[in-house]
Amino acid sequence: DGEDWFAEILREHIEEARKRANSLLDAGTRLESGCIVTGTTARKKVRFRGRQVAAYRFIFCVVNETAIGFDTVVRHRCHNALCINPEHLEAGSRADNKHDDWVAAAYGVDFSLL
């Protein structure tokens, strides 16, 4: 389970995980919106300790030192699926994530909240 894997990473390999998360962030490009994006056209994946996960999910868990299961989504407050900026990421439910989509479609992204 993803939650158990993240819990083990945070317990046993936190320094290595921080270095990996920071290297991803350092290699990214900061946009005017504050988003940090990688050079990929799809969501960046990261392989760490035998498992491949979305880079934004890995960064969120490591920076916030929280282990979340795959029933919890990492929401992009900026609505940029390619963004890995931990300040733009928060945990939530699938319903929260869908609500975010509806609000962004209706009103746009409020970058003052980021």
C-alpha positions in Angstrom: 0.0 0.0 0.0 1.2 3.5 -0.8 0.7 4.8 2.7 2.8 2.1 4.2 5.5 2.7 1.6 5.6 6.5 2.3 5.6 5.9 6.1 8.7 3.6 5.7 10.4 6.3 3.5 9.7 9.0 6.1 10.8 6.7 9.0 13.9 5.0 7.4 15.1 7.2 4.5 14.0 10.8 5.1 17.3 12.4 4.4 17.7 10.6 1.1 14.1 11.4 0.2 14.7 15.1 1.0 17.7 15.2 -1.2 15.8 13.6 -4.1 12.8 16.0 -3.6 15.1 19.0 -3.5 17.0 17.9 -6.6 13.7 17.7 -8.5 12.7 21.1 -7.3 16.1 22.6 -8.1 16.0 21.1 -11.6 12.6 22.6 -12.3 11.7 25.9 -13.9 9.8 28.5 -11.9 7.1 30.2 -13.9 5.7 33.7 -13.4 2.7 32.1 -11.7 5.0 30.5 -9.1 4.6 27.0 -10.5 7.7 24.9 -10.7 7.6 22.6 -13.7 9.9 20.0 -15.1 10.9 19.6 -18.8 8.3 16.9 -19.4 5.0 17.2 -21.3 3.3 14.8 -19.0 3.3 14.6 -15.2 6.8 13.8 -14.1 7.4 10.4 -12.4 10.1 9.7 -9.9 11.5 6.3 -9.0 12.6 6.0 -5.4 13.4 2.9 -3.4 11.8 0.5 -5.8 8.6 2.3 -6.5 7.6 4.8 -9.2 5.2 7.7 -8.1 4.2 11.0 -9.5 6.9 13.6 -8.6 4.4 16.1 -7.2 3.0 13.4 -4.8 6.5 12.3 -3.7 7.5 16.0 -3.1 4.3 16.7 -1.2 4.7 13.7 1.1 8.5 14.3 1.8 8.2 18.1 2.3 5.2 17.8 4.6 6.5 14.5 6.2 3.2 12.9 5.7 2.3 9.4 4.5 -0.9 9.4 2.5 -2.6 6.5 0.8 -3.7 6.3 -2.8 -7.3 7.1 -1.7 -6.0 10.6 -0.9 -5.2 12.8 -3.8 -2.6 15.6 -4.0 -4.5 18.7 -5.3 -2.9 21.4 -7.4 -4.1 24.7 -6.0 -2.7 26.3 -9.1 -4.6 23.9 -11.4 -1.3 23.1 -13.3 -1.0 19.4 -13.3 2.7 19.7 -14.2 3.5 21.8 -11.1 5.7 20.3 -8.4 5.9 23.4 -6.2 5.0 22.1 -2.7 3.4 25.5 -1.8 0.9 24.8 -4.6 0.0 21.3 -3.4 -2.4 20.0 -0.7 -4.0 16.7 0.2 -7.7 16.1 -0.2 -10.4 13.8 -1.4 -11.3 13.0 -5.0 -14.5 15.1 -4.3 -12.4 18.0 -3.2 -10.3 17.7 -6.4 -13.4 17.6 -8.6 -14.8 20.7 -6.8 -11.5 22.5 -7.4 -11.9 21.7 -11.2 -15.4 23.1 -11.2 -14.4 26.3 -9.4 -11.4 26.8 -11.7 -13.6 26.3 -14.7 -16.2 28.8 -13.5 -13.9 31.5 -12.0 -10.4 30.8 -13.1 -7.4 30.3 -10.8 -7.0 32.9 -8.0 -3.2 33.2 -7.9 -3.4 35.5 -4.9 -4.3 32.5 -2.8 -1.1 30.7 -3.6 
